[in-house]
Amino acid sequence: MSLEQELRAEFGEAVLEGTPGEYLTDFSRLPGSADAVVLPSTAEGATAVLAWCYERDVPVTPRGGGTGVAGGASPAGGVVLALDRLDRVRSFEPELWRIHVEAGVTTGRLQELVRGSGLMFAPDPGAPEQSQIGGNVATNAGGPHAFKYGVVGDWVTGLEAAIPPGELVSVGGAIRKDVAGYDLKRLLVGSEGTLGIITAVWLKLLPAPEVVLPVAIFHSGRREGCAALVNVISSGIVPAALEVLDAETLACGSGSFPGGMPEDARFLLLAEADGSRDEAERVAAELVEVAGAGAVAIQAPRDREGITALWRWRSGLAFAAIARRGGVVAEDIVVPVERVEEAMEETIAIGLRHDLVALAFGHAGDGNLHSSFLVDPQNVDELVRAEAAVEDLFELAVRLGGSVSGEHGLGLLKRGQLARQWGPRALELHGEIKRLFDPKNLLNPGKKLAGPLAPGEQPPLATRS
Ligand SMILES: Cc1cc2nc3c(=O)[nH]c(=O)nc-3n(C[C@H](O)[C@H](O)[C@H](O)COP(=O)(O)OP(=O)(O)OC[C@H]3O[C@@H](n4cnc5c(N)ncnc54)[C@H](O)[C@@H]3O)c2cc1C
């Protein structure tokens, strides 16, 4: 009997017929393989599947919406445990600003639901129609509004997870503070499916701001734009989002910029003010004053269509960059905010060194850049050069006092890269925590690996798009 048949005998229709391709990769497009895909409908069901697999030494890859870009949900044999059917809202108490949801609820559905009660789930990672809250927690996802509101993990007050060898564990809950034990909840946040399968989370919510007012400030170059960025931070203004886009990124999106891209624009500082109308207007005016000196153009739409169009354009930029050559090898380095200019400049220099077009944009208020190299995904030589460029990028991030990943995690593509920035004892502790949760190394094996790769071992080539 095949593994799929054995699982079906035990778990019935939770086991899919065959292994549909969409469950075998993520946005990295790294092709994986699996012996079976299981979609349990309850937390207890997910725990039972984990217990069954653990007893038989079968690897398990937890899977959310598959929007990750680090190959974290790309399986290497065994069982894909997809959370799609754990999609219930267990409780929603708008008057208490909290919600308890199962892991498979999509980010977009959660956002829409709470918005209907005048609330917001503050983090806003991209691809919300497809990504799931469990995946957002498992990657501790960020997004543009992390600058003011923090990352997903900052909003998790409790978490339920299936832990090897097959037990359902709950930590925290509908409480806003809890220092009674070690913060196990935080360990699972960002663990990329390597410590447990998140089945449900309790989240804090906030009253939604009355208005959001974007301000797009175009500068003539990187130096001017980054000076404006640092000015905003040191002035004490607190925008909800503070994004930057360099000249090459603007070139990718110039054709679709609402109302046309201003001439001479070579850098964009895209900020957003939010709050009550008075507060948002005040912050927007301060942004213009502090970051607008010497700008080549400033656009601050006030109508709903204009605001939506501007953010839609920003969300589509990653795809506009892909469209240039068919693929992009992008990484999500993070550096101290005052080193953003240097990181952007060196990204371009790295591209030139490896004969690749490079661009840099991202959540610069948090020092988090999507440094990207445009590639033809069919051109192996280009992919090899892009991997070499990415190595230089990681070296750069660490040299500037930053990290190899601000948002997307290590997954499969960045396995071993943590060894660049942590000392031996810290790496050892990382490994010991993994062994404590998963002594047989069956939960998403090979992902989020901290220590250096074995000699000759290479992460696979991938476009991350
Ligand atoms: C267009 C686009 C824009 C994006 N923008 C952002 C952004 O602004 N900020 C950002 O941080 N990321 C961004 N991402 C990356 C991605 O959306 C996030 O990492 C997202 O949180 C992944 O969620 P998912 O449900 O798709 O997870 P998946 O891709 O399915 O999985 C990601 C990892 O989490 C693990 N996992 C998933 N669900 C669970 C679970 N229930 N329990 C345990 N482990 C689990 C998987 O094993 C894998 O290692 C973007 C991606 C795309 C394609």
The ligand as a Tripos MOL2 file, in Angstrom:
@<TRIPOS>MOLECULE
LIG
   53    58     1     0     0
SMALL
NO_CHARGES

@<TRIPOS>ATOM
      1 C1          2.9460   39.3960   -3.7440 C.3       1 LIG1
      2 C2          3.5210   39.0550   -2.4030 C.ar      1 LIG1
      3 C3          3.7190   40.0710   -1.4660 C.ar      1 LIG1
      4 C4          4.2380   39.7640   -0.2150 C.ar      1 LIG1
      5 N1          4.4010   40.7760    0.6790 N.ar      1 LIG1
      6 C5          4.8800   40.5000    1.9010 C.ar      1 LIG1
      7 C6          5.0330   41.5430    2.8650 C.ar      1 LIG1
      8 O1          4.7210   42.6980    2.6170 O.2       1 LIG1
      9 N2          5.5360   41.2070    4.0680 N.ar      1 LIG1
     10 C7          5.8890   39.9180    4.3800 C.ar      1 LIG1
     11 O2          6.3370   39.6750    5.5050 O.2       1 LIG1
     12 N3          5.7510   38.9210    3.4870 N.ar      1 LIG1
     13 C8          5.2610   39.1810    2.2710 C.ar      1 LIG1
     14 N4          5.1140   38.1750    1.3560 N.ar      1 LIG1
     15 C9          5.4950   36.7980    1.7090 C.3       1 LIG1
     16 C10         4.2770   35.9660    2.1970 C.3       1 LIG1
     17 O3          3.0890   36.5260    1.8450 O.3       1 LIG1
     18 C11         4.2760   35.8750    3.6820 C.3       1 LIG1
     19 O4          5.4460   35.2210    4.0810 O.3       1 LIG1
     20 C12         3.0470   35.1060    4.2120 C.3       1 LIG1
     21 O5          2.9490   35.4030    5.5750 O.3       1 LIG1
     22 C13         3.0790   33.5970    4.0030 C.3       1 LIG1
     23 O6          1.8060   33.0590    4.3750 O.3       1 LIG1
     24 P1          1.2450   31.7470    3.6760 P.3       1 LIG1
     25 O7         -0.0160   31.3760    4.3710 O.co2     1 LIG1
     26 O8          1.1590   31.9260    2.2340 O.co2     1 LIG1
     27 O9          2.3860   30.7080    4.0850 O.3       1 LIG1
     28 P2          3.0900   29.5700    3.2090 P.3       1 LIG1
     29 O10         3.7950   30.1670    2.0530 O.co2     1 LIG1
     30 O11         2.1470   28.4790    2.9400 O.co2     1 LIG1
     31 O12         4.1760   29.0490    4.2570 O.3       1 LIG1
     32 C14         5.2190   29.8780    4.6800 C.3       1 LIG1
     33 C15         6.0010   29.1340    5.7910 C.3       1 LIG1
     34 O13         5.1780   29.0120    6.9470 O.3       1 LIG1
     35 C16         4.9340   27.6380    7.2570 C.3       1 LIG1
     36 N5          3.5220   27.5540    7.6310 N.ar      1 LIG1
     37 C17         2.4370   27.9820    6.9270 C.ar      1 LIG1
     38 N6          1.3130   27.7930    7.6360 N.ar      1 LIG1
     39 C18         1.6880   27.2310    8.8220 C.ar      1 LIG1
     40 C19         0.9810   26.8000    9.9810 C.ar      1 LIG1
     41 N7         -0.3300   26.9270   10.0800 N.pl3     1 LIG1
     42 N8          1.6960   26.2710   10.9950 N.ar      1 LIG1
     43 C20         3.0560   26.1530   10.9200 C.ar      1 LIG1
     44 N9          3.7610   26.5450    9.8540 N.ar      1 LIG1
     45 C21         3.0950   27.0780    8.8150 C.ar      1 LIG1
     46 C22         5.2980   26.8560    6.0180 C.3       1 LIG1
     47 O14         5.7700   25.5600    6.3620 O.3       1 LIG1
     48 C23         6.3970   27.7210    5.4210 C.3       1 LIG1
     49 O15         7.6250   27.4350    6.0320 O.3       1 LIG1
     50 C24         4.5950   38.4300    0.0980 C.ar      1 LIG1
     51 C25         4.3910   37.4170   -0.8410 C.ar      1 LIG1
     52 C26         3.8650   37.7160   -2.0800 C.ar      1 LIG1
     53 C27         3.6680   36.6020   -3.0570 C.3       1 LIG1
@<TRIPOS>BOND
     1     1     2 1
     2     2     3 ar
     3     2    52 ar
     4     3     4 ar
     5     4     5 ar
     6     4    50 ar
     7     5     6 ar
     8     6     7 ar
     9     6    13 1
    10     7     8 2
    11     7     9 ar
    12     9    10 ar
    13    10    11 2
    14    10    12 ar
    15    12    13 ar
    16    13    14 ar
    17    14    15 1
    18    14    50 ar
    19    15    16 1
    20    16    17 1
    21    16    18 1
    22    18    19 1
    23    18    20 1
    24    20    21 1
    25    20    22 1
    26    22    23 1
    27    23    24 1
    28    24    25 2
    29    24    26 1
    30    24    27 1
    31    27    28 1
    32    28    29 2
    33    28    30 1
    34    28    31 1
    35    31    32 1
    36    32    33 1
    37    33    34 1
    38    33    48 1
    39    34    35 1
    40    35    36 1
    41    35    46 1
    42    36    37 ar
    43    36    45 ar
    44    37    38 ar
    45    38    39 ar
    46    39    40 ar
    47    39    45 ar
    48    40    41 1
    49    40    42 ar
    50    42    43 ar
    51    43    44 ar
    52    44    45 ar
    53    46    47 1
    54    46    48 1
    55    48    49 1
    56    50    51 ar
    57    51    52 ar
    58    52    53 1
@<TRIPOS>SUBSTRUCTURE
     1 LIG1         1 GROUP 0 **** ****
